[in-house]
């Protein structure tokens, strides 16, 4: 799910830290932590904190750390600069090019200038303060994701109710469909061989077998169980429920596919196809759920 979280505050006696977190939809957890090279020691701390709060989604965490009352140092690679200027002067003698270089040109040279804060060492107290800020940013991110999650639940719940209603309709018509199938089989057999005396008992046996093969009682029972579990998770979801809902959606689709393959009734087939369409829409939503 999408979300945004930010926290800003002191990280020790002479540092101010800001942690910004953004997330977008993803089926799995893809956590990226951005820090400067001098602050790489803090990356595991941020990763650990956000890993406790977020279990799904593409999450990007950025740390901005600034020292109070300490100017940043600009380091220039003078050896590289002298080599560059010397090379340009040599080329200007051979080719019709201008050897003069502006400040804008120098800023475009990779690794010529670097901005340094000096050596960055973090005490346990500073690390703990940063961890608390990361926890604050993570909670803000999760709070926004929870608002979106409530909207997704409001979208999914009526579709689950519709699936339950249609499943109940199939259950009501189940015995009627079986009787119609058996009657249709008897009529077809008599129409194909009208002049042959057939054993009525054998015809009834075959009709009963055909009705039994088309019976969907077990599939409907499993479908109701999946829908009950789905409703229970929506009503009181644990910390991370998205993958479970995704799995249940696949199981619902599996039962609907079996129902469709067994269906010998046009009205039932149409209902099952509509149920599959609703389930696919649910599946698209739950893949974004934490």
N, C-alpha and C positions, 0 to 999 in steps of 0.2 A: 504494500500500500504506500501511497505517497505521504510525505510528512516533512516537517521542518522543525528543528530545535536549535536553540542558541543559549549559551551561558557565558557570562563575562564576570571577571572578578580577580582579586589578587591571588597570585601564586607564589607565596613567600613574601619577603620584606621588600624586594626591589623589582618584582616582576608583575606585569598585568597579562592575564591570559584571556583569550576568547576562543571558544570552541563552537563551531558551526556544523550542524549535521543535516543532511538532506537524504531523502529516500524516495525511490520510485518502485513500481511494481516489478517483481521477479519471482519465479517459482522457487528459487533457492536463495540462500543468504550469500550475497556478494558484498563484502565489507572492504572498503578502501579507506585508508588513513593517510592523510597528507600532512607531513611535517617537513621542516627544513632539515638539512643534513646534520646540523649541530644539535638537533632535538630528536634524533632517531631513538634515543633511549626512552622517550615517552610513548613511542608508537605502541609497544605491547600493553602499556597501561590503558590507552584509549581503546585498543582492540578488545581488551578483556572486559572493560566496562560496557561497551556497546554490545558485545557478544552475550552479556547477561540479559539485556533488555530486548534485543531484536533477534528473531530467528528466521526471518524471511524478508526478501527484498534486496534491491541494489542500494546500498547505503554508502554515502560519501561523508567522511568526517575530516574537517580541516582545523588545524591548530594554529592560532596566531599568538605569538608570545613576544612581549616587548619589555625591555628593562626600563625602569624608571630612572631618570636623571643620568643616563649613560648614552653618550652619542655613539652612533654606529660608525664603524671604521670602514673606510673604503680602501681596499688593497688593489694595487695596480701591478701587473706583471711587467716590470720595466724591461726585462730581457726580451720578452715577446714583442713589446712595443718598439724597441730599438731594432730588432730584426725585421719587423714589418716595414718601418720607415726606410731602413737601408735597402730592403728589397724593392720598395716603390721607387726610390731614387735611381736604382740601377735599371729598372724597367723604363723609367722616363727618358733615359739616355738612349735606349734602343727603339722605343715606340713613341708615337705621338700621344702621350697621356700626361695628365697633370699629376705631379707627385705630391701636391698639397693635400692635407687631410684635415677635415673638420672634426669637431667633437662628436657630431652625429655619426660620422663614419666610424670613429673609435668605439662608440657605444654599441655598434653593430657587430664588433669583433668578439666572437665567443671566447670566454675565459680571460679576456683582457682585464676586466674589472670585476671585483667581487665585493659584496658588502658583508662585513663580518661583525658579529657581536662578541667575538672572542670565544674562549672556551666555555662551553655550557655544561656545568655540573649541577645536578639537581639533588638537593638534600632529601631525606625521607619526608620531612615536613612539606617541602615544595611539591614533591610527588603526590602526597596525600591530598594537598589542596587542589592540584590538577585533577586528581581522580574524582574529587567531590564535584568539581565543575563539569567534568565529563558525565557524571551521573545525573546532574541537573539537566544538561543538554539532552541526554538520552531520554529522560522522563518527559521532557517537553516534546520530543519527537514522537514518542509513543502515544502521548495524549492526543496529538493531532491525528495519528493513525487510528486511534480508537474512535474518533468522531467519524472518520471515513468508514471504519468497520461497522459502525451502527447503521450507516446508510446502506451498506451492502446487505446487512441482515434484513433491513426493511424491504430490500429488493428481492431477496431470496425467499423469505418466509411465505409470501403469497403463492409463489410457484410450488413450494413443497406442499402447501395446502391443496393446490389444484391437482398435483400428482396423487395425493391421498384420495381426493374426491373421485378422480377417474379410476383409480384402482378399486375403490368400493363399487363403482358401477360395473366394472369387469367381473367382480366377485358375484354381484347380483345376477348377472346374465350367464354365469359359468355353466350352471346345470342346463339352462335353456339351450345354450349353444351345443352342449353335448347331445341333448335329445334331437335337436335339429340335424346334427351331423349324422347320427344313427339313422334317422328317417330318410335323409337324402341318400345314404348308402343303400338302403333297402330298395328305394325307388329306382336307383340306377341299375342295380343288379337285375331287378325284374324287367326293366326296359331293355337291357342288353340281351337277355335270354328269356323272352316271354313264353317260348314254347317248351322250355325245359323245366321239368319238375325238380325243384331244389329243396333241400332239407331246410325247413324253416328254422330249426335249431342252429344249423351252421350259419345261416344268414344273421341270426340274432347274435351269435358269438362273434362274428366278424365286425358287426356293427358296434358291439360293446368294446371290442379291442380298439377300433378306430376312435371311439369317443374317449377311451382311456388315454390313448397316445396324445390326443389333443387337449387333455385336461391340464389346467394351469394352476391348480390349487397350491402346489408347492411353490411355484414361482411368485404367486401373489402373496403368499405367507412371508417369503423372504423379502419381497419388496416392501411390505408393511414394516418389517423389522428394520430395514435400512432407513425408511422414512422416520420411524420412531427415534432411532438413534440420531439421525440428522437434527430433528427437532430438539432433542435433549441437549445436543452440543450448542445449538443456536441459543437456547434458553439460558444455559449456564456453561459458557465456554471456559475451558482451562486456559492456561497461559498461552499455549501455542496450539491452534486447532486446524490451521489451514490444510496441512497435509492429510489429516484424518478426514476432513470434509472432501478433499479431492479424491481420496480412496473410496469413500462412500458413494460419491457421484459415479465413479467408474463401476462400482458394483450395481448401482441402480440401472445404469445403462446395460450392463450384462443381463440383468433379469428382463429388461424391456426387449432386448434382442431375442431372448429365448421366447418371450411371449409372442413376439411378431412372427417367429418361425413356426410356432404352433398354431397361430391364428387361422381359423377356417371361416371367419365371419367378417364381412366387409366393414361393418360398423366398428367392430372391435379393432380391426387393423387400423382404421382411421384414428381411433382414440389412442392407440399405442404409438403411432407415428407422432401425434401431437405431444404425447408424454415425452418422447425422445427429444423433440425440439425444445421443450421446456427444460429438460435435464441438461442439454447442451448449453443453454443459456446460464443455468446454475453453475455448470462446470467452468465457464469463462469467468464467472465472478469469484468462485472460491479459490482459483489459482492466484488471486491477489490478496487473499486473506492470510494474516499472520498465523 
